[in-house]
Structures are given as C-alpha cells and as structure tokens.
C-alpha cells in the first residue's frame, strides 16, 4: 500500500474512535511512588495504581533488583528452554509454591501471557470452557485461541453456570474459568458455590487471582483462600506486578501440570525469560506479604473508607466490596470529563470506557493502597465533590483505557 493509503486507512479509524470518545493516549508520568505521581509535570495524588500494598518502592525489593543487575546483568538473553532459565527462576517458583500451598509453580512473563498459554494448553479439541462474561481480556483471548468449545455464563450467576454445565455432555474435560476479584468491578466470584459445582460435575477449576493475591485471605493467598476453597482449585493464576510490586505472573498447580505447560504453553516457550532483576525483586516481595499482614488490613480498611465517602457523595459504585472501587458514570463523555476535572485539581484517576467495559458502563476505577494516608483520602473526596459539581456539557477528551 502507498503511504497515503495507509494514512487514510488508520486515520479514518482514529477519527472514528475520537468521535466516539474512545481514543486512547498514553499518559506521561514521572516521579512515581505508592501514593503520588507527576502527570505532564503536575504533581498528583495517585488513585489508579495496582500497587495495592504499596511495596513497589520497598527498600528490600529495590536492593534485591539492584544486586541482581550487578551479578547477572540486565537480560536473561534467551527463552527459558534455551539458556534463560536462571537459578532465580527455581528459587522464585519454589517460594511461590510454598506461599500458595500448591505442589509447584511456573512463572510467566505476564498475566496476559499466563492466561493465554494456560487456557490454550489445557483446553483442546474435545473439551469445553465455561467462562464468566466479565473475565479479563487475557482470559477471553485465551479462550478464543483455544480449539475447545466455549460457553459464556452470566457474571457470578451460579445458576446459569450450572444450567450450562448440565448440558455439557461428551466432553473430555470441562474447564471453568473465573477471576477471584474482577478487575473493573471489584467484586468476588462466588468461589464456594463454583468449587462445589466443579466437584459435582467433575470439572477443572481455574481462578485468576491477579487482583486478589497478596491482598485477600488470611495469609494473602487470594479469594480462593478467603472463601476456603484453595485446595479445590486446580489452576491458580497470580501476578507479581500488582500487590507484590514487581513484575511477571505465575500459575500455582500440580507438578505434573507444570511439566505439561513447560511443553505446551506457547506464551512461555517462545518468550525471552524475565530479566534477573525482576525475578530477584519478587523474592523479598513474597516475604513482605507474609511478614507484614498489616498492609492487607490497611489496604482494605482504607478502601472501605474511600468507598463510604464516595457513596455519601452519591456515586454509583456497583456491587464491589473489596479494594477496587468502580465509580460508574455510565456515559463516556461524562466519565472523561470527571477524570479531567480531577486531574486539574491534582487527583489522577483514569477513565475506563468501551470496549474495556460494556456500552453505558463507563467508569473511573479508583484504587487505594496501604501507604495512602487518611488525609490524602479526605483530600481526594473533597476533590471528587468539587469535580462532580463542575460537570457541565459533554466535551471530547482523550486518554484512559
């Protein structure tokens, strides 16, 4: 194609996105820490990070990463099955397995890569996947790429799941896939009921704990532990890039399933191994989660405080009760406008719009962490009130997810 034809092809689509208030732009950030960030030169209170325990800048994590760079360099330089499988991988996978109380663990480069690789590998031609309708895009794409039959059940609707399970006859494997905490709604899957259905119908159960591990459960093992069903979940996916303040993801599972994934999961096989600094940083993060349980308590208590304040201001927060707080505006223009007004007053919260959420469900996704002070949260609530009162006629703005 000619340069003009290419420009016309993509330019037209970008114009369509802009006219529909769905044009995304990357925010320019600097001076990033647990509670504040500089956005385009403006110091702001940070209320949209997944650093739930506030440990991404913890001295132990930084020191471990720095030491690994000095010892190993900056890159593993190859995939794990070639020459990238450093001893740090074995140490980290052993620590994850112990922490998650599973037989073994396998580290992936990201949560997206983990879900894609696992679902594609586990669910084959003669299998069926039953997936919650609000599952993360990585789960959706993993299902799409799998050759298995797919059935989507209504969000957190155990009755609909059972109805679909009752009609699944003749499949080799039935795989139920849900999230422990849903990333854009902040609500938990009804894991006790789902685990019972998995037992009753002899299904495999996969739970993506990306937004729950480190935060929920008596020892931080996630929603599965919170609901008392960890032992009944066959595949637990977690991430090191949120509550653990590092990067990468993992599956906690049986040793046999790990070996199977090493041989089948394309997103692990054909990806350069994680940098040594990332692997090293994740080890003290696991120790911090276990030795400082006050961080989980503070995160949840401060989220409750923020939620109560936003409810008093009259915002629709959906059905969530955990550390992710969706401020649901519905209309995209209004959501974008509120985000801009907050930013102008020093509060950074990104808008979430279709296709990340359904049409008419645009929202701001508010998150707090253990390092936020109540004074900061009070400031944020005052800013929300002022911004809410200033919302006027819709105007087109860009940014967000």
C-alpha positions as CSV (number, residue, x, y, z in Angstrom):
1,X,0.0,0.0,0.0
2,X,1.1,3.6,-0.6
3,X,1.9,5.8,2.3
4,X,-1.3,7.9,1.6
5,X,-3.4,4.7,1.6
6,X,-2.0,3.6,4.9
7,X,-2.5,7.0,6.4
8,X,-6.1,7.1,5.2
9,X,-6.8,3.5,6.5
10,X,-5.7,4.2,10.0
11,X,-6.5,7.8,10.1
12,X,-10.2,7.1,9.4
13,X,-10.4,4.6,12.3
14,X,-8.6,7.0,14.6
15,X,-11.2,9.7,13.7
16,X,-14.0,7.3,14.4
17,X,-12.5,6.5,17.8
18,X,-12.2,10.2,18.6
19,X,-15.7,11.0,17.6
20,X,-17.0,8.2,19.8
21,X,-14.9,9.3,22.8
22,X,-12.8,6.1,22.7
23,X,-9.5,7.4,21.5
24,X,-6.7,6.3,23.9
25,X,-3.4,8.1,24.6
26,X,-0.5,7.2,26.8
27,X,-0.2,9.4,29.9
28,X,3.2,11.0,30.5
29,X,4.2,10.1,34.1
30,X,7.3,10.7,36.3
31,X,8.2,10.7,40.0
32,X,6.0,7.6,40.5
33,X,5.6,6.2,44.0
34,X,3.0,4.5,46.1
35,X,0.7,7.5,46.6
36,X,1.8,10.3,44.3
37,X,2.8,10.7,40.7
38,X,3.7,13.6,38.3
39,X,1.4,13.7,35.3
40,X,2.6,16.0,32.5
41,X,4.6,18.0,35.0
42,X,1.7,18.2,37.5
43,X,2.1,16.6,41.0
44,X,-1.0,14.4,41.6
45,X,-2.4,12.1,44.2
46,X,-2.3,8.6,42.6
47,X,-5.6,6.7,42.8
48,X,-5.4,4.2,39.9
49,X,-2.4,2.1,40.6
50,X,-2.4,-1.7,41.2
51,X,0.4,-1.4,43.8
52,X,-2.1,-2.5,46.4
53,X,0.2,-3.0,49.3
54,X,2.4,0.0,48.5
55,X,5.6,-2.0,48.3
56,X,6.8,-1.4,44.7
57,X,9.4,1.0,46.1
58,X,10.2,-1.0,49.2
59,X,13.9,-0.9,50.0
60,X,14.3,-4.7,50.2
61,X,12.8,-5.0,46.7
62,X,14.9,-2.3,45.2
63,X,18.1,-3.6,46.8
64,X,17.4,-7.2,45.5
65,X,16.8,-5.9,42.0
66,X,20.0,-3.8,42.0
67,X,22.1,-6.7,43.3
68,X,20.8,-9.0,40.6
69,X,21.7,-6.5,37.9
70,X,25.3,-6.3,39.2
71,X,25.5,-10.1,39.4
72,X,23.6,-11.2,36.3
73,X,23.3,-8.2,34.0
74,X,20.1,-6.7,32.7
75,X,18.8,-9.5,30.5
76,X,18.3,-13.3,30.5
77,X,19.1,-13.1,26.8
78,X,17.1,-16.2,25.8
79,X,13.9,-18.1,26.4
80,X,13.8,-20.4,29.5
81,X,14.0,-23.6,27.4
82,X,17.2,-22.3,25.7
83,X,19.6,-20.5,28.1
84,X,17.4,-18.1,30.1
85,X,16.3,-20.4,32.9
86,X,18.5,-18.8,35.6
87,X,18.6,-20.3,39.1
88,X,16.5,-17.3,40.3
89,X,13.5,-19.0,38.5
90,X,13.8,-22.1,40.6
91,X,14.1,-20.1,43.8
92,X,11.1,-17.9,42.9
93,X,8.9,-20.8,41.8
94,X,9.7,-22.8,45.0
95,X,8.8,-19.7,47.1
96,X,5.5,-19.2,45.2
97,X,4.5,-22.9,45.6
98,X,5.1,-22.7,49.3
99,X,3.3,-19.4,49.7
100,X,0.3,-20.6,47.6
101,X,0.3,-24.0,49.3
102,X,0.5,-25.8,46.0
103,X,2.8,-28.6,44.8
104,X,4.6,-26.4,42.3
105,X,4.5,-23.2,40.3
106,X,5.5,-21.9,36.9
107,X,6.4,-18.3,36.2
108,X,5.3,-16.5,33.1
109,X,6.4,-13.1,31.6
110,X,3.0,-11.5,32.4
111,X,-0.5,-12.3,33.5
112,X,-1.7,-11.9,29.9
113,X,0.9,-14.5,28.8
114,X,-0.1,-16.8,31.6
115,X,-3.8,-16.9,30.9
116,X,-3.2,-17.2,27.1
117,X,-0.7,-20.0,27.5
118,X,-2.6,-22.0,30.1
119,X,-6.0,-21.9,28.5
120,X,-4.7,-22.8,25.1
121,X,-2.7,-25.7,26.5
122,X,-5.3,-27.2,28.9
123,X,-8.4,-26.9,26.7
124,X,-8.2,-28.9,23.5
125,X,-10.5,-30.1,20.6
126,X,-12.7,-32.3,22.7
127,X,-13.0,-30.0,25.7
128,X,-15.3,-27.2,26.8
129,X,-14.5,-23.9,28.5
130,X,-17.1,-22.2,30.8
131,X,-16.1,-18.6,31.2
132,X,-17.6,-15.7,33.2
133,X,-18.8,-13.0,30.9
134,X,-16.7,-10.3,32.7
135,X,-13.5,-12.2,32.6
136,X,-10.3,-10.3,31.7
137,X,-9.3,-9.8,28.1
138,X,-6.4,-12.2,28.6
139,X,-8.8,-15.0,29.5
140,X,-11.2,-14.0,26.7
141,X,-8.3,-14.2,24.2
142,X,-7.0,-17.4,25.6
143,X,-10.5,-18.9,25.1
144,X,-10.6,-17.6,21.5
145,X,-7.3,-19.2,20.6
146,X,-8.2,-22.5,22.2
147,X,-9.7,-25.1,20.0
148,X,-12.2,-26.1,22.7
149,X,-15.9,-25.3,22.7
150,X,-16.7,-22.1,24.6
151,X,-19.7,-21.3,26.8
152,X,-20.1,-17.9,28.5
153,X,-22.2,-17.7,31.7
154,X,-23.7,-14.6,33.2
155,X,-21.5,-12.8,35.6
156,X,-21.3,-14.5,39.0
157,X,-24.5,-16.4,38.2
158,X,-24.1,-19.8,39.7
159,X,-27.5,-20.9,38.4
160,X,-26.6,-20.0,34.8
161,X,-23.3,-21.8,35.2
162,X,-25.0,-25.0,36.5
163,X,-27.5,-24.8,33.7
164,X,-24.8,-24.8,31.1
165,X,-22.8,-27.5,32.9
166,X,-25.8,-29.7,32.9
167,X,-25.9,-29.5,29.1
168,X,-22.2,-30.3,28.7
169,X,-22.1,-34.0,27.8
170,X,-19.5,-35.9,26.0
171,X,-16.5,-33.6,26.5
172,X,-13.2,-34.9,27.7
173,X,-12.5,-32.0,30.0
174,X,-14.7,-29.2,31.3
175,X,-12.8,-26.1,32.4
176,X,-14.4,-23.4,34.5
177,X,-12.5,-20.1,34.4
178,X,-13.3,-17.2,36.7
179,X,-11.5,-14.3,38.4
180,X,-11.0,-14.1,42.2
181,X,-11.6,-10.4,42.2
182,X,-12.9,-8.8,39.0
183,X,-10.5,-6.1,37.9
184,X,-13.0,-3.4,36.8
185,X,-15.9,-4.1,39.3
186,X,-14.1,-5.1,42.5
187,X,-16.5,-7.9,43.3
188,X,-15.5,-11.5,44.2
189,X,-16.6,-14.6,42.3
190,X,-18.8,-16.9,44.5
191,X,-16.0,-19.4,44.7
192,X,-17.5,-21.7,47.3
193,X,-20.5,-22.4,45.1
194,X,-18.4,-22.6,41.9
195,X,-16.0,-25.0,43.5
196,X,-18.9,-27.2,44.6
197,X,-20.2,-27.3,41.0
198,X,-16.7,-28.1,39.7
199,X,-16.7,-31.1,42.2
200,X,-20.2,-32.2,41.3
201,X,-19.7,-32.1,37.6
202,X,-16.0,-33.2,37.7
203,X,-14.6,-30.0,36.1
204,X,-11.2,-28.4,36.3
205,X,-11.4,-25.0,38.0
206,X,-9.1,-22.1,37.1
207,X,-9.1,-19.0,39.2
208,X,-7.3,-15.8,38.1
209,X,-6.2,-14.3,41.4
210,X,-4.3,-11.4,39.8
211,X,-6.2,-8.7,41.8
212,X,-6.7,-10.8,44.9
213,X,-3.4,-12.5,45.7
214,X,-1.4,-10.6,48.3
215,X,-4.5,-8.7,49.5
216,X,-7.2,-11.2,50.4
217,X,-7.2,-14.3,52.6
218,X,-5.7,-15.0,56.0
219,X,-2.1,-15.2,54.6
220,X,-2.7,-13.3,51.3
221,X,-3.3,-16.2,49.0
222,X,-6.3,-14.6,47.4
223,X,-10.0,-15.0,47.1
224,X,-9.7,-18.8,47.0
225,X,-8.2,-18.7,50.5
226,X,-10.8,-16.1,51.6
227,X,-13.6,-18.5,50.5
228,X,-11.9,-21.6,51.9
229,X,-11.5,-23.4,48.5
230,X,-7.8,-23.2,47.7
231,X,-7.4,-27.0,47.9
232,X,-10.2,-27.4,45.3
233,X,-8.8,-25.0,42.7
234,X,-6.8,-26.9,40.1
235,X,-5.2,-23.8,38.5
236,X,-4.5,-20.6,40.4
237,X,-3.0,-17.8,38.3
238,X,-1.4,-14.8,40.1
239,X,0.7,-11.9,39.2
240,X,3.8,-10.3,40.8
241,X,3.1,-7.0,39.1
242,X,0.3,-5.8,41.4
243,X,0.2,-6.4,45.2
244,X,3.8,-7.8,45.1
245,X,5.2,-4.7,43.5
246,X,7.4,-6.5,40.9
247,X,6.6,-8.0,37.5
248,X,5.7,-11.3,35.9
249,X,3.0,-13.8,36.7
250,X,2.6,-17.4,37.8
251,X,0.5,-20.4,37.9
252,X,0.3,-22.4,41.1
253,X,-0.6,-26.0,40.4
254,X,0.4,-29.7,40.4
255,X,4.0,-30.7,39.4
256,X,2.5,-32.7,36.5
257,X,0.5,-29.7,35.2
258,X,3.6,-27.5,35.4
259,X,5.6,-30.0,33.3
260,X,2.8,-30.2,30.8
261,X,2.7,-26.4,30.5
262,X,6.5,-26.3,30.0
263,X,5.9,-28.4,27.0
264,X,2.7,-26.9,25.7
265,X,2.3,-23.2,26.7
266,X,3.5,-21.3,23.7
267,X,3.5,-18.0,25.6
268,X,6.1,-19.3,27.9
269,X,8.1,-21.4,25.4
270,X,8.6,-18.7,22.8
271,X,9.3,-15.7,25.1
272,X,12.6,-14.4,26.3
273,X,12.9,-15.1,30.1
274,X,12.3,-12.4,32.6
275,X,15.2,-10.1,33.5
276,X,17.2,-11.2,36.5
277,X,16.3,-8.0,38.4
278,X,12.6,-8.8,38.1
279,X,13.0,-12.3,39.4
280,X,15.2,-11.2,42.3
281,X,12.8,-8.4,43.2
282,X,9.9,-10.9,43.5
283,X,11.6,-13.0,46.2
284,X,11.6,-10.3,49.0
285,X,8.1,-9.2,47.9
286,X,6.8,-12.7,48.9
287,X,8.5,-12.3,52.3
288,X,7.0,-8.8,52.8
289,X,3.5,-10.1,52.1
290,X,3.9,-12.8,54.7
291,X,5.7,-10.9,57.4
292,X,3.7,-7.6,57.2
293,X,0.0,-8.6,57.3
294,X,-0.9,-5.1,58.4
295,X,-0.5,-4.0,54.8
296,X,-3.5,-6.1,53.8
297,X,-5.6,-4.8,56.6
298,X,-4.7,-1.2,55.9
299,X,-5.4,-1.6,52.2
300,X,-8.9,-3.0,52.8
301,X,-9.7,-0.6,55.6
302,X,-8.7,2.5,53.5
303,X,-10.7,1.1,50.6
304,X,-13.7,0.9,52.8
305,X,-13.2,4.5,54.0
306,X,-12.9,5.7,50.4
307,X,-15.9,3.7,49.3
308,X,-18.0,5.1,52.1
309,X,-17.0,8.7,51.3
310,X,-17.8,8.2,47.6
311,X,-21.2,6.7,48.4
312,X,-22.0,9.7,50.6
313,X,-21.3,11.9,47.5
314,X,-23.9,9.9,45.6
315,X,-21.7,8.0,43.2
316,X,-22.8,4.6,41.9
317,X,-20.1,2.1,43.0
318,X,-21.6,-1.1,41.7
319,X,-21.6,-4.3,43.8
320,X,-17.9,-4.5,44.7
321,X,-16.8,-4.6,48.3
322,X,-13.0,-5.0,48.0
323,X,-10.1,-2.8,47.2
324,X,-11.1,-1.9,43.7
325,X,-13.8,0.8,43.6
326,X,-15.6,1.5,40.3
327,X,-17.2,5.0,40.1
328,X,-19.7,4.2,37.4
329,X,-20.8,7.3,35.5
330,X,-22.3,5.4,32.6
331,X,-21.9,7.9,29.7
332,X,-18.4,8.1,28.3
333,X,-18.3,11.9,27.9
334,X,-19.3,12.4,31.5
335,X,-16.7,9.9,32.7
336,X,-13.9,11.6,30.7
337,X,-14.9,15.0,31.9
338,X,-14.8,13.9,35.5
339,X,-11.4,12.4,35.1
340,X,-10.1,15.7,33.5
341,X,-11.6,17.8,36.3
342,X,-10.0,15.6,38.9
343,X,-6.6,15.8,37.2
344,X,-6.9,19.6,37.1
345,X,-7.2,19.6,40.9
346,X,-4.3,17.1,41.4
347,X,-6.1,13.7,41.6
348,X,-5.1,11.2,38.9
349,X,-7.8,8.6,38.1
350,X,-8.0,7.2,34.6
351,X,-11.4,6.6,32.9
352,X,-12.4,3.1,31.7
353,X,-14.5,3.1,28.6
354,X,-15.9,0.6,26.0
355,X,-14.6,-1.8,24.8
356,X,-12.9,-2.3,28.2
357,X,-16.4,-2.2,29.7
358,X,-19.9,-2.5,28.2
359,X,-21.5,0.4,26.5
360,X,-23.2,2.6,29.1
361,X,-20.9,1.3,31.9
362,X,-18.0,3.8,31.6
363,X,-16.3,4.5,34.9
364,X,-13.4,5.7,36.9
365,X,-11.5,2.8,38.5
366,X,-10.4,4.0,42.0
367,X,-7.8,2.1,44.0
368,X,-6.1,2.9,47.3
369,X,-3.2,1.2,49.0
370,X,-1.7,0.7,52.4
371,X,0.6,3.7,52.0
372,X,-2.2,6.3,51.4
373,X,-3.0,8.4,54.4
374,X,-6.5,9.2,55.5
375,X,-5.6,12.9,55.0
376,X,-4.9,12.1,51.3
377,X,-8.2,10.2,51.0
378,X,-10.1,13.1,52.6
379,X,-8.4,15.5,50.1
380,X,-9.5,13.1,47.3
381,X,-13.1,13.0,48.5
382,X,-13.2,16.8,48.6
383,X,-11.8,16.9,45.1
384,X,-14.4,14.4,43.9
385,X,-17.2,16.5,45.3
386,X,-15.9,19.7,43.6
387,X,-15.3,17.9,40.3
388,X,-18.8,16.3,40.4
389,X,-20.4,19.7,41.0
390,X,-18.5,21.2,38.0
391,X,-19.5,18.6,35.4
392,X,-21.3,20.5,32.7
393,X,-21.9,20.0,29.0
394,X,-20.1,17.0,27.4
395,X,-16.8,17.7,25.7
396,X,-14.4,15.4,23.8
397,X,-11.2,14.5,25.6
398,X,-8.7,11.7,25.2
399,X,-6.8,9.2,27.4
400,X,-7.6,6.4,29.7
401,X,-8.5,2.8,29.0
